[in-house]
């Protein structure tokens, strides 16, 4: 997603809040037309993400138009989940800070349930996934009222 934002030269006066160090570095070529704010917090080695304590304090003081989240799994019954509890908590804070909630999950994450719950399907406005997504899982997510866009 970060690379796609960088490629969109018509996007100006956009501010991105992220707890992901890789995301921040991917956005760097778009400075200053895209402002990048890194949340701070404790570094998680494998994910290169910043989490609590302190990681979520910044998010409590903002209101965002749109949040775009990744996840470890999205299931029609179990909802949106992640492999890490600290990362899931940061994503929950991001969801609370935003008016519009977009989930990006490649096809391999559909129907998967990870350990750490993020939110219910009804808390997401849009899921963007790939064309190799299982049609039955996509249909079940749509049956739950989730708008699903299959990127080609």
PyMOL commands that set and color helices and strands:
alter all, ss='L'
color gray80, all
select helices_A, chain A and resi 2-7+21-30+57-60+85-97+107-109+121-123+135-143
alter helices_A, ss='H'
color red, helices_A
select strands_A, chain A and resi 14-18+34-38+42-44+49-51+64-69+73-75+79-82+98-104+116-119+126-130+147-151
alter strands_A, ss='S'
color yellow, strands_A
deselect
rebuild
show_as cartoon
